[in-house]
Amino acid sequence: MTPAETSSPVWTRKDLIGLEDLSRQEIEMILDTAPQFVAVSKRGSGIKKVPLLQGRLIVNWFFEPSTRTRTSFELAAKRLSADTLTMNVQASSSKKGETLHDTLDNIEAMHSDVVVIRHSFAGSAHILAERHDSHIINAGDGAHEHPTQGLLDAFTIRDHVRKQKNDPEATIDGVRVAIIGDISHSRVARSNIWGLTKLGASVVVCGPSTLMPQDIARMGCEVTTNLREAIKDADVVYALRIQLERQAKCLFPSIREYIRLYRIDNESLKHAPEHALIMHPGPINRDLELATDVADGPRSVILEQVSNGVAVRMAVMHLLVNS
Amino acid sequence: MLDAEAMDTALVRLAQEIVANNEDLHAVALMGILKRGRPLADRLAAHIDNMTGQRVRVGSLATTLYRDDLRSGKNVGSVGTHVTHFDFDVEGLTVVLVDDVLSTGRTIRAALDEIIDYGRPKKIQLACLVDRGLRELPIQADYLGWSISTKYEDHVQVKLKEIDGEDVVLLERSAEADS
């Protein structure tokens, strides 16, 4: 076997809890590992699979509804040849009052290697990671973080910067990203702010003041309630999902007012640069936070985010397990 | 061990042997194993073009996702960043794997597995610039530039103009071997 070409950096972490914990070098290591997995998924008639995690057990443990993220993790595991198990919480012992630690002890008694967890409590992944031997991947903990979403977004932005500049080594230093919507409840926003600012991008968050955490600027981003101001120099316009299920709290006066002030549509985009990419973490409330013709338009990279998500999650699982 | 001229002579001979061995060059694909196998595959293709006027297909193979040493923890966190790329279907082709140094044979084993995941080639052959011995698997080159017997502690390095700025093969015998 030829030894590694360069003295590449070595991955040392057991778990992936949040992008706040990671260094720029660690984030770049994940992003640099992902392209070969993009190529695996694109094999035409060939086998879309590599044997890196053959015989490993990966458990998807989701306490909140999720289609995209859960299927993306499951597919990532399968494309690495791992065995996967999905814990259906609706039907599991959590409903009978078993604690997270007890349930995970039982999963580990069946020799799990990776546990992917989504839970409504911020910090749940961290608590499990401290006490258990399995590699824990946080797939969203409350409003805290959703690190693989932040990674796949950074990967998608970097990929486009590299294509635009025709430079395969280009970074996202100096790229301007505007994140629009419900910042308060958004773990996607938090992971993106941590990840993108560490990679040298400048991030501005924008939304109604009732959906803006007071000390968000401490994370290293700019803050505004004015959409035009937020997107005027943006290379990326990132619309967040309005979490209608949380609208019971009446955090903005009406859907109609939100649409008038903050919807990303062809009208509001007149104030953004023409090259700006449109991103959204899904699922979209069509014509609420994002107009249909923009979501499906030529500047939208929303489906690329989904494709890249599988590759980035493959990279994360590989680095955690095989390091 | 091998200077630029000797390397070129060896590559011309390898190209001749590939042509002699494969009647239908339209059905031949040279697959360079990254990183240094790819420039070698490009050079072989250029030589074959000069000799026959026929352009054979060329692709790149990373092989790293098929390594057998990742689970052992020896090469922690280093599948590297090479990406396999070729824009043809390997089904029914004669694929010639091209690498700079042949040693344990484990890279070639990984390459065989990777290729077969893409399709079923008619044949797979192997071309290497240097065989340094130390085989751990039953794998041999069909086209070989240079053969040399080495010990594990010795260091064999192939440098290529495209990557390293010069064409040379270096052999550094370990100190213990000398004494």
Boltz contact constraints between the chains, C-beta under 6 A:
constraints:
  - contact:
      token1: [A, 1]
      token2: [B, 69]
      max_distance: 6.0
  - contact:
      token1: [A, 1]
      token2: [B, 106]
      max_distance: 6.0
  - contact:
      token1: [A, 1]
      token2: [B, 107]
      max_distance: 6.0
  - contact:
      token1: [A, 2]
      token2: [B, 107]
      max_distance: 6.0
  - contact:
      token1: [A, 4]
      token2: [B, 78]
      max_distance: 6.0
  - contact:
      token1: [A, 5]
      token2: [B, 35]
      max_distance: 6.0
  - contact:
      token1: [A, 8]
      token2: [B, 78]
      max_distance: 6.0
  - contact:
      token1: [A, 10]
      token2: [B, 76]
      max_distance: 6.0
  - contact:
      token1: [A, 10]
      token2: [B, 77]
      max_distance: 6.0
  - contact:
      token1: [A, 11]
      token2: [B, 77]
      max_distance: 6.0
  - contact:
      token1: [A, 32]
      token2: [B, 81]
      max_distance: 6.0
  - contact:
      token1: [A, 35]
      token2: [B, 83]
      max_distance: 6.0
  - contact:
      token1: [A, 36]
      token2: [B, 62]
      max_distance: 6.0
  - contact:
      token1: [A, 36]
      token2: [B, 83]
      max_distance: 6.0
  - contact:
      token1: [A, 39]
      token2: [B, 83]
      max_distance: 6.0
  - contact:
      token1: [A, 39]
      token2: [B, 84]
      max_distance: 6.0
  - contact:
      token1: [A, 46]
      token2: [B, 117]
      max_distance: 6.0
  - contact:
      token1: [A, 46]
      token2: [B, 118]
      max_distance: 6.0
  - contact:
      token1: [A, 47]
      token2: [B, 117]
      max_distance: 6.0
  - contact:
      token1: [A, 50]
      token2: [B, 65]
      max_distance: 6.0
  - contact:
      token1: [A, 52]
      token2: [B, 65]
      max_distance: 6.0
  - contact:
      token1: [A, 319]
      token2: [B, 77]
      max_distance: 6.0
  - contact:
      token1: [A, 322]
      token2: [B, 70]
      max_distance: 6.0
  - contact:
      token1: [A, 323]
      token2: [B, 76]
      max_distance: 6.0
  - contact:
      token1: [A, 323]
      token2: [B, 77]
      max_distance: 6.0
